[in-house]
Structure formats: structure tokens, C-alpha cells
Amino acid sequence: MASDSKLYGQAFNLSNEVQVTVFDIVRQILDLMNSKLTPEIRNEATNEIRHQYLSASKARTLLAWQPLFTLEEGLKRTIAWYERFLGSSRE
């Protein structure tokens, strides 16, 4: 981006463009961590956006960007980083 001044100040979504729910992500994290925790769903939020996902088309077009990992692989790598950084004290 530094080589193209037309890109200064622009925002880009970086995503694999797969629509998933927060619950799906929480479940994947818990599974990957072999956690026995159970999410508590309260349904207290109001005015929530029911369906959304990030479109990376602008990044693909202007930056020739593409994701290197699936969501699952990204979560695995993120969990591994946190375990190294914070220690592996799982509950």
C-alpha cells in the first residue's frame, strides 16, 4: 500500500467471506481448546444485525489480496499464539 498513494487512508475488509454466527465461532474455539465450558446465550441484545459478513472484494481487487488460511486454521494459530503468550492454563 505504501507504493500507491491512492490507497492512503482507505479501509479494507480482510475476510475469507464465509458467513458464520458468533455462536459458531465460540463453538469452534471451545472445540479447538478441548474446553468443557458451555456458552450462555441470553438473547438480551436489541437491534442486532441478523446477517452480516465482511466482503473482501475491495482488497482482492485493489491489493490482489487473498486469505491464506481458513477460519479454523486462523483460530488454531490464534489459540496457539495466546497459549505461548499467556501460558497454557486452560480451564
Secondary structure, 3 states (H helix, E strand, C coil): CCCCHHHCCCCCCCCCCCCCCHHHHHHHHHHHCCCCCCCCCCCCCCCCCCCCCCCCHHHHHHHCCCCCCCHHHHHHHHHHHHHHHHCCCCC
